[in-house]
Amino acid sequence: MSNQEVETSSSKSDLLLVTLAALLAIAGVVGFALLSEEALAIRLGVLGGGLVLAVIIAWFSPSGKRFLNYGQQSWEELRRVVWPTRKETLNTTGLVMAFVVIIAFFLFICDKLIEWGLYDVLLRISI
């Protein structure tokens, strides 16, 4: 983990920058949808331009900097993950499958006991 201090207070300029970035991203998506008669390259340019401008504007806001810091820390944490080996994965999967079969059998027996109790015992008593 990094020891960077990140500002957590939001200001009016931060809110304005984030709102402007969101509007630009939405404008890019809407422009892509509305220009359905144009060439795909033009539509993709409008979409990409709106998204790139939104990212650039959001980058300069304190919220954008916090998000970027969060993304960097998440990437660092993901690189530290130790993935299980093939053998460990197969063993764990086998244990889970065996447990599922045992629980299914247990629930089947419970269901049959309740069915026997209701239909064969209680209904015969009431007749």
Contact map, one row per residue, 1 for C-alpha under 8 A:
1110000000000000000000000000000000000000000000000000000000000000000000001001000000000000000000000000000000000000000000000000000
1111000000000000000000000000000000000000000000000000000000000000000000001000000000000000000000000000000000000000000000000000000
1111100000000000000000000000000000000000000000000000000000000000000000000000000000000000000000000000000000000000000000000000000
0111110000000000000000000000000000000000000000000000000000000000000000000000000000000000000000000000000000000000000000000000000
0011111000000000000000000000000000000000000000000000000000000000000000000000000000000000000000000000000000000000000000000000000
0001111100000000000000000000000000000000000000000000000000000000110000000000000000000000000000000000000000000000000000000000000
0000111110000000000000000000000000000000000000000000000000000100010000000000000000000000000000000000000000000000000000000000000
0000011111000000000000000000000000000000000000000000000000000110000000000000000000000000000000000000000000000000000000000000000
0000001111100000000000000000000000000000000000000000000000000000000000000000000000000000000000000000000000000000000000000000000
0000000111110110000000000000000000000000000000000000000000000110000000000000000000000000000000000000000000000000000000000000000
0000000011111110000000000000000000000000000000000000000000000000000000000000000000000000000000000000000000000000000000000000000
0000000001111111000000000000000000000000000000000000000000000000000000000000000000000000000000000000000000000000000000000000000
0000000000111111100000000000000000000000000000000000000000001000000000000000000000000000000000000000000000000000000000000000000
0000000001111111110000000000000000000000000000000000000000001110000000000000000000000000000000000000000000000000000000000000000
0000000001111111111000000000000000000000000000000000000000000000000000000000000000000000000000000000000000000000000000000000000
0000000000011111111100000000000000000000000000000000000000000000000000000000000000000000000000000000000000000000000000000000000
0000000000001111111110000000000000000000000000000000000011011000000000000000000000000000000000000000000000000000000000000000000
0000000000000111111111000000000000000000000000000000000011001011000000000000000000000000000000000000000000000000000000000000000
0000000000000011111111100000000000000000000000000000000000000000000000000000000000000000000000000000000000000000000000000000000
0000000000000001111111110000000000000000000000000000010010000000000000000000000000000000000000000000000000000000000000000000000
0000000000000000111111111000000000000000000000000000111011000000000000000000000000000000000000000000000000000000000000000000000
0000000000000000011111111100000000000000000000000000010000000000000000000000000000000000000000000000000000000000000000000000000
0000000000000000001111111110000000000000000000000000010000000000000000000000000000000000000000000000000000000000000000000000000
0000000000000000000111111111000000000000000000000110110000000000000000000000000000000000000000000000000000000000000000000000000
0000000000000000000011111111100000000000000000100110110000000000000000000000000000000000000000000000000000000000000000000000000
0000000000000000000001111111110000000000000000000100000000000000000000000000000000000000000000000000000000000000000000000000000
0000000000000000000000111111111000000000000000000100000000000000000000000000000000000000000000000000000000000000000000000000000
0000000000000000000000011111111100000000000001111110000000000000000000000000000000000000000000000000000000000000000000000000000
0000000000000000000000001111111110000000000000100100000000000000000000000000000000000000000000000000000000000000000000000000000
0000000000000000000000000111111111000000000000000000000000000000000000000000000000000000000000000000000000000000000000000000000
0000000000000000000000000011111111100000001001100000000000000000000000000000000000000000000000000000000000000000000000000000000
0000000000000000000000000001111111110000001101100000000000000000000000000000000000000000000000000000000000000000000000000000000
0000000000000000000000000000111111110000001000000000000000000000000000000000000000000000000000000000000000000000000000000000000
0000000000000000000000000000011111110000000000000000000000000000000000000000000000000000000000000000000000000000000000000000000
0000000000000000000000000000001111111100001000000000000000000000000000000000000000000000000000000000000000000000000000000000000
0000000000000000000000000000000111111110001000000000000000000000000000000000000000000000000000000000000000000000000000000000000
0000000000000000000000000000000000111110000000000000000000000000000000000000000000000000000000000000000000000000000000000000000
0000000000000000000000000000000000111111011000000000000000000000000000000000000000000000000000000000000000000000000000000000000
0000000000000000000000000000000000011111111000000000000000000000000000000000000000000000000000000000000000000000000000000000000
0000000000000000000000000000000000000111111100000000000000000000000000000000000000000000000000000000000000000000000000000000000
0000000000000000000000000000000000000011111110000000000000000000000000000000000000000000000000000000000000000000000000000000000
0000000000000000000000000000000000000111111111000000000000000000000000000000000000000000000000000000000000000000000000000000000
0000000000000000000000000000001110110111111111100000000000000000000000000000000000000000000000000000000000000000000000000000000
0000000000000000000000000000000100000001111111110000000000000000000000000000000000000000000000000000000000000000000000000000000
0000000000000000000000000000000000000000111111111000000000000000000000000000000000000000000000000000000000000000000000000000000
0000000000000000000000000001001100000000011111111100000000000000000000000000000000000000000000000000000000000000000000000000000
0000000000000000000000001001101100000000001111111110000000000000000000000000000000000000000000000000000000000000000000000000000
0000000000000000000000000001000000000000000111111111000000000000000000000000000000000000000000000000000000000000000000000000000
0000000000000000000000000001000000000000000011111111100000000000000000000000000000000000000000000000000000000000000000000000000
0000000000000000000000011111100000000000000001111111110000000000000000000000000000000000000000000000000000000000000000000000000
0000000000000000000000011001000000000000000000111111111000000000000000000000000000000000000000000000000000000000000000000000000
0000000000000000000000000000000000000000000000011111111100000000000000000000000000000000000000000000000000000000000000000000000
0000000000000000000010011000000000000000000000001111111110000000000000000000000000000000000000000000000000000000000000000000000
0000000000000000000111111000000000000000000000000111111111000000000000000000000000000000000000000000000000000000000000000000000
0000000000000000000010000000000000000000000000000011111111100000000000000000000000000000000000000000000000000000000000000000000
0000000000000000000000000000000000000000000000000001111111110000000000000000000000000000000000000000000000000000000000000000000
0000000000000000110110000000000000000000000000000000111111111000000000000000000000000000000000000000000000000000000000000000000
0000000000000000110010000000000000000000000000000000011111111011000000000000000000000000000000000000000000000000000000000000000
0000000000000000000000000000000000000000000000000000001111111101100100000000000000000000000000000000000000000000000000000000000
0000000000000000100000000000000000000000000000000000000111111101100000000000000000000000000000000000000000000000000000000000000
0000000000001100110000000000000000000000000000000000000011111111100000000000000000000000000000000000000000000000000000000000000
0000001101000100000000000000000000000000000000000000000000111111110000000000000000000000000000000000000000000000000000000000000
0000000101000100010000000000000000000000000000000000000001001111111000000000000000000000000000000000000000000000000000000000000
0000000000000000010000000000000000000000000000000000000001111111111100000000000000000000000000000000000000000000000000000000000
0000010000000000000000000000000000000000000000000000000000111111111110000000000000000000000000000000000000000000000000000000000
0000011000000000000000000000000000000000000000000000000000000111111111000000000000000000000000000000000000000000000000000000000
0000000000000000000000000000000000000000000000000000000000000011111111100000000000000000000000000000000000000000000000000000000
0000000000000000000000000000000000000000000000000000000000100001111111110000000000000000000000000000000000000000000000000000000
0000000000000000000000000000000000000000000000000000000000000000111111111000000000000000000000000000000000000000000000000000000
0000000000000000000000000000000000000000000000000000000000000000011111111100000000000000000000000000000000000000000000000000000
0000000000000000000000000000000000000000000000000000000000000000001111111110000000000000000000000000000000000000000000000000000
0000000000000000000000000000000000000000000000000000000000000000000111111111000000000000000000000000000000000000000000000000000
1100000000000000000000000000000000000000000000000000000000000000000011111111100000000000000000000000000000000000000000000000000
0000000000000000000000000000000000000000000000000000000000000000000001111111110000000000000000000000000000000000000000000000000
0000000000000000000000000000000000000000000000000000000000000000000000111111111000000000000000000000000000000000000000000000000
1000000000000000000000000000000000000000000000000000000000000000000000011111111100000000000000000000000000000000000000000000000
0000000000000000000000000000000000000000000000000000000000000000000000001111111110000000000000000000000000000000000000000000000
0000000000000000000000000000000000000000000000000000000000000000000000000111111110000000000000000000000000000000000000000000000
0000000000000000000000000000000000000000000000000000000000000000000000000011111110000000000000000000000000000000000000000000000
0000000000000000000000000000000000000000000000000000000000000000000000000001111111000000000000000000000000000000000000000000000
0000000000000000000000000000000000000000000000000000000000000000000000000000111111100000000000000000000000000000000000000000000
0000000000000000000000000000000000000000000000000000000000000000000000000000000111110000000000000000000000000000000000000000000
0000000000000000000000000000000000000000000000000000000000000000000000000000000011111000000000000000000000000000000000000000000
0000000000000000000000000000000000000000000000000000000000000000000000000000000001111101100000000000000000000000000000000000000
0000000000000000000000000000000000000000000000000000000000000000000000000000000000111111100000000000000000000000000000000000000
0000000000000000000000000000000000000000000000000000000000000000000000000000000000011111110000000000000000000000000000000000000
0000000000000000000000000000000000000000000000000000000000000000000000000000000000001111111000000000000000000000000000000000000
0000000000000000000000000000000000000000000000000000000000000000000000000000000000011111111100000000000000000000000000000000000
0000000000000000000000000000000000000000000000000000000000000000000000000000000000011111111110000000000000000000000000000000000
0000000000000000000000000000000000000000000000000000000000000000000000000000000000000111111111000000000000000000000000000000000
0000000000000000000000000000000000000000000000000000000000000000000000000000000000000011111111100000000000000000000000000000000
0000000000000000000000000000000000000000000000000000000000000000000000000000000000000001111111110000000000000000000000000000000
0000000000000000000000000000000000000000000000000000000000000000000000000000000000000000111111111000000000000000000000000000000
0000000000000000000000000000000000000000000000000000000000000000000000000000000000000000011111111100000000000000000000000000000
0000000000000000000000000000000000000000000000000000000000000000000000000000000000000000001111111110000000000000000000000000000
0000000000000000000000000000000000000000000000000000000000000000000000000000000000000000000111111111000000000000000000000000000
0000000000000000000000000000000000000000000000000000000000000000000000000000000000000000000011111111100000000000000000000000000
0000000000000000000000000000000000000000000000000000000000000000000000000000000000000000000001111111110000000000000000000000000
0000000000000000000000000000000000000000000000000000000000000000000000000000000000000000000000111111111000000000000000000000000
0000000000000000000000000000000000000000000000000000000000000000000000000000000000000000000000011111111100000000000000000000000
0000000000000000000000000000000000000000000000000000000000000000000000000000000000000000000000001111111110000000000000000000000
0000000000000000000000000000000000000000000000000000000000000000000000000000000000000000000000000111111111000000000000000000000
0000000000000000000000000000000000000000000000000000000000000000000000000000000000000000000000000011111111100000000000000000000
0000000000000000000000000000000000000000000000000000000000000000000000000000000000000000000000000001111111110000000000000000000
0000000000000000000000000000000000000000000000000000000000000000000000000000000000000000000000000000111111111000000000000000000
0000000000000000000000000000000000000000000000000000000000000000000000000000000000000000000000000000011111111100000000000000000
0000000000000000000000000000000000000000000000000000000000000000000000000000000000000000000000000000001111111110000000000000000
0000000000000000000000000000000000000000000000000000000000000000000000000000000000000000000000000000000111111111000000000000000
0000000000000000000000000000000000000000000000000000000000000000000000000000000000000000000000000000000011111111100000000000000
0000000000000000000000000000000000000000000000000000000000000000000000000000000000000000000000000000000001111111110000000000000
0000000000000000000000000000000000000000000000000000000000000000000000000000000000000000000000000000000000111111111000000000000
0000000000000000000000000000000000000000000000000000000000000000000000000000000000000000000000000000000000011111111100000000000
0000000000000000000000000000000000000000000000000000000000000000000000000000000000000000000000000000000000001111111110000000000
0000000000000000000000000000000000000000000000000000000000000000000000000000000000000000000000000000000000000111111111000000000
0000000000000000000000000000000000000000000000000000000000000000000000000000000000000000000000000000000000000011111111110000000
0000000000000000000000000000000000000000000000000000000000000000000000000000000000000000000000000000000000000001111111111000000
0000000000000000000000000000000000000000000000000000000000000000000000000000000000000000000000000000000000000000111111111100000
0000000000000000000000000000000000000000000000000000000000000000000000000000000000000000000000000000000000000000011111111110000
0000000000000000000000000000000000000000000000000000000000000000000000000000000000000000000000000000000000000000001111111111000
0000000000000000000000000000000000000000000000000000000000000000000000000000000000000000000000000000000000000000001111111111000
0000000000000000000000000000000000000000000000000000000000000000000000000000000000000000000000000000000000000000000111111111100
0000000000000000000000000000000000000000000000000000000000000000000000000000000000000000000000000000000000000000000011111111110
0000000000000000000000000000000000000000000000000000000000000000000000000000000000000000000000000000000000000000000001111111111
0000000000000000000000000000000000000000000000000000000000000000000000000000000000000000000000000000000000000000000000111111111
0000000000000000000000000000000000000000000000000000000000000000000000000000000000000000000000000000000000000000000000001111111
0000000000000000000000000000000000000000000000000000000000000000000000000000000000000000000000000000000000000000000000000111111
0000000000000000000000000000000000000000000000000000000000000000000000000000000000000000000000000000000000000000000000000011111
